[in-house]
Amino acid sequence: MTWKVGEFKGRDFLNTQDWSREDLEKVLECAMDIKKKYKAGQTVDYLKDKTLFMIFFNRSLRTRNSFEAGMTQLGGHAHFLSPQDIYTPALPGDEEAYTTERIADVARVLNEMGNAIAIRIYGKYAKYVYGRGNLVNQEFAKWAKIPIINMEDDVYHPCQGMADIMTIKEKIPKPQGKKFVMSWAYTPSTEKPMAVPQSASMITSMFGMDVVQVQPKGFDLDPKIIKICKENADRYGGSFEISYDMKSAFEGADVVYPKSWWSLDLVPPKLNAKEPDWNGLKTLFDKNKSWICDQALMDRAKKDALYMHCLPADRGFEVTDEVMDGPNSVVFQQAGNRLHAQKGMMALIM
């Protein structure tokens, strides 16, 4: 065992790219050990009497339950804090009398009472301004002495990224050089953040996979994320390429991850407006209804290729039931690994 409980005590978990591959491998090793013990019915109270404060601006099934269950299983406790039921944490300049409280004050109060703060914020709660949710997480990290955990903002979803790579490594112990396809997929819902595809491409490129980022024209990832993925490929020996052809991208793939996200061109701040161009987004989405992961598309990948999705998946749009419920689907193992990957991370930083 190369890890130890509390090894990274006090460290924020805002973005996997802030950590070295070696440190993330320790998190994964810890997570896999905890998962093995959990399956064997063993108690691991690494965080006995510790408290995690969870601020959920956005609702969640997997994130809330995996963090609450994880803290319980580690011997601690998670507090669910709905912004509507507390003074809503606000950036400087966003305060409203008696309804909000400046993040600097919230962070320092919770700092006195617990051991970590976890935040989930994107979309309308970040005023539909790409990057504003990430600013909220950064502001908490600036003022709190205890770790800040990003439960998904509008740029990154590091907890999902860790569950993704953990699932891949369980199925493909040596992912180096294996082909990973992060693909856009159609859905009628246009309010789809960028965090999952961006974090998935970053973490797989960090672990040396041959990453293909594929989407229709107009759905490119943040240029700074693309730059990171290319740098990861150069450093860790994989590759990174961008494609606009879903069928060709799936050829020979070892792992496919078809999921919807919106266009940065049609949301602030790139779009000089107060709100996204909803009509423009709908038009752009509807032009690409053929981007669905069906069995014919899966047949282009390797016979044992993994089908992944962070969930919830829009069945009948992003993916067919045949694929989602088929033998190549690992989506429920992937969801379960949210619990274990986060327990590994929390055991090391809390």
Secondary structure as UniProt FT lines:
FT   TURN            5..10
FT   HELIX           16..18
FT   HELIX           21..39
FT   TURN            40..41
FT   TURN            46..49
FT   STRAND          51..56
FT   HELIX           62..73
FT   TURN            74..75
FT   STRAND          77..81
FT   TURN            83..85
FT   STRAND          88..90
FT   TURN            92..93
FT   TURN            97..99
FT   STRAND          100..102
FT   HELIX           103..111
FT   TURN            112..113
FT   STRAND          116..120
FT   HELIX           123..126
FT   TURN            127..128
FT   TURN            130..131
FT   HELIX           132..143
FT   STRAND          148..150
FT   HELIX           158..171
FT   TURN            176..177
FT   STRAND          179..184
FT   HELIX           195..206
FT   TURN            207..208
FT   STRAND          210..214
FT   TURN            217..218
FT   HELIX           223..236
FT   STRAND          239..243
FT   HELIX           246..250
FT   TURN            251..252
FT   STRAND          255..259
FT   HELIX           264..266
FT   TURN            268..270
FT   HELIX           278..286
FT   TURN            287..290
FT   HELIX           295..298
FT   TURN            299..300
FT   TURN            303..304
FT   STRAND          306..307
FT   TURN            316..318
FT   HELIX           321..324
FT   TURN            327..328
FT   HELIX           331..349
//
